[in-house]
Structures are given as structure tokens and as C-alpha cells.
Amino acid sequence: MKTFKPSVRPSATEMLAAAAAADPSVPPAKITPAVPPPLSPHPEPVYETVQVNFRVRRRLADELADRATDERVSQRVLICRALQAAGFTVDPTDLTDRKPRRRRGSI
């Protein structure tokens, strides 16, 4: 079992003593707000991503997984390619793999 280091907090009296011993000639800290970067004249629109989940028969799921493995792409990329071929507007980022693939049947 992992144990944490004991933390020692100063008492209120010790904190007041430390504050009283502080040098009064030191000016208070000033925080200057960060300047935001200038806005681009043509900002790139940001589109929200959502999860799409649907059920299919095992045979189709296996076929999809096998084809994706053969083409060395994710199932999402394979489905997005098919949707694009069917006439849907698919963002180019949805046609690229974003995470490493796991092998079917592995943990």
C-alpha cells in the first residue's frame, strides 16, 4: 500500500509571525495580464466532434475489422471513406488515424 509523506502545516500563530517579520519595504507583487495573440483575419472554424455508436451483426463487425486490418487503417477511417464515397461531406481529419490500433481480442 502506498503511503503519503506526512504534511506539516504551520499554525496560525506561526503564519502571523512570518507575516510580521516580512520586510515592509518590499513592494507588493504585480500581476500583468497576458496579452492575447492577435486574431487571424480568417479564423479557422472549430467543429465539435461527437461519438457515433451503432450495433451491427457479428459477421459485419468481423468483416469490417478484417478489412480495416488488411488496409492498415482504423475502422473509423474505413467507415468515413465509405460515407464519403456515398456522397457525405467528410472532414479530411476524419479520414486519418488519430490513435494507435489495438488488435482484436487483446486487452
C-alpha positions as CSV (number, residue, x, y, z in Angstrom):
1,M,0.0,0.0,0.0
2,K,1.3,3.4,-0.9
3,T,1.7,5.9,1.9
4,F,1.9,9.6,1.5
5,K,4.5,11.8,3.2
6,P,3.1,13.5,6.3
7,S,2.5,17.2,5.7
8,V,3.3,19.7,8.3
9,R,1.3,22.9,8.2
10,P,2.3,25.9,10.2
11,S,-0.1,27.0,12.8
12,A,-2.0,30.3,12.5
13,T,0.3,31.9,15.1
14,E,3.4,30.8,13.1
15,M,1.9,32.2,9.9
16,L,1.2,35.6,11.6
17,A,4.7,35.7,13.0
18,A,6.1,35.1,9.5
19,A,3.9,37.8,8.0
20,A,5.0,40.3,10.7
21,A,8.7,39.5,10.0
22,A,8.3,40.3,6.3
23,D,10.3,43.3,5.0
24,P,7.7,46.2,4.6
25,S,10.0,47.9,2.1
26,V,9.4,45.2,-0.5
27,P,6.6,46.3,-2.8
28,P,3.7,44.0,-3.4
29,A,3.8,41.7,-6.3
30,K,2.1,42.9,-9.5
31,I,0.5,40.6,-11.9
32,T,0.3,41.8,-15.5
33,P,-2.4,40.0,-17.6
34,A,-1.1,38.1,-20.6
35,V,-1.8,39.8,-23.9
36,P,-3.9,37.5,-26.1
37,P,-2.5,36.8,-29.6
38,P,-3.9,38.9,-32.4
39,L,-6.9,37.4,-34.1
40,S,-6.4,35.9,-37.5
41,P,-8.4,37.8,-40.3
42,H,-9.8,34.4,-41.3
43,P,-10.1,32.2,-38.2
44,E,-10.4,28.5,-38.9
45,P,-13.8,27.3,-37.8
46,V,-13.8,24.8,-35.0
47,Y,-16.1,21.9,-35.3
48,E,-17.2,19.8,-32.4
49,T,-16.5,16.0,-32.6
50,V,-19.1,13.6,-31.3
51,Q,-19.3,9.9,-30.9
52,V,-21.5,7.8,-33.2
53,N,-22.3,4.3,-31.9
54,F,-24.4,1.7,-33.7
55,R,-25.0,-2.1,-33.5
56,V,-24.5,-4.5,-36.4
57,R,-24.4,-8.3,-36.7
58,R,-21.2,-10.0,-35.6
59,R,-20.5,-11.1,-39.2
60,L,-20.4,-7.5,-40.4
61,A,-18.4,-6.3,-37.5
62,D,-15.8,-9.1,-38.2
63,E,-15.8,-8.2,-41.9
64,L,-15.2,-4.6,-41.1
65,A,-12.4,-5.4,-38.6
66,D,-10.7,-7.7,-41.1
67,R,-10.9,-5.1,-44.0
68,A,-9.5,-2.4,-41.7
69,T,-6.7,-4.7,-40.7
70,D,-6.0,-5.6,-44.3
71,E,-5.9,-1.9,-45.3
72,R,-4.0,-0.9,-42.2
73,V,-6.4,1.8,-41.2
74,S,-8.9,2.1,-38.3
75,Q,-12.5,1.1,-38.6
76,R,-13.5,4.7,-38.3
77,V,-11.4,5.7,-41.3
78,L,-12.8,2.8,-43.3
79,I,-16.4,3.9,-42.5
80,C,-15.7,7.5,-43.2
81,R,-14.2,6.6,-46.6
82,A,-17.4,4.7,-47.4
83,L,-19.6,7.6,-46.2
84,Q,-17.5,10.0,-48.4
85,A,-18.0,7.6,-51.4
86,A,-21.7,7.7,-50.7
87,G,-21.8,11.5,-51.1
88,F,-21.5,12.6,-47.5
89,T,-19.3,15.6,-46.6
90,V,-16.4,14.1,-44.6
91,D,-13.8,16.3,-42.9
92,P,-10.2,15.3,-44.0
93,T,-9.2,14.8,-40.4
94,D,-11.8,12.1,-40.2
95,L,-10.0,10.2,-42.9
96,T,-6.8,9.8,-40.9
97,D,-5.9,7.6,-38.0
98,R,-5.6,9.5,-34.7
99,K,-4.7,6.7,-32.3
100,P,-2.7,3.5,-32.4
101,R,-4.8,0.5,-33.4
102,R,-5.4,-2.4,-30.9
103,R,-5.6,-5.9,-32.1
104,R,-9.0,-7.6,-31.9
105,G,-9.2,-9.9,-28.9
106,S,-6.4,-8.2,-26.9
107,I,-6.9,-6.4,-23.7
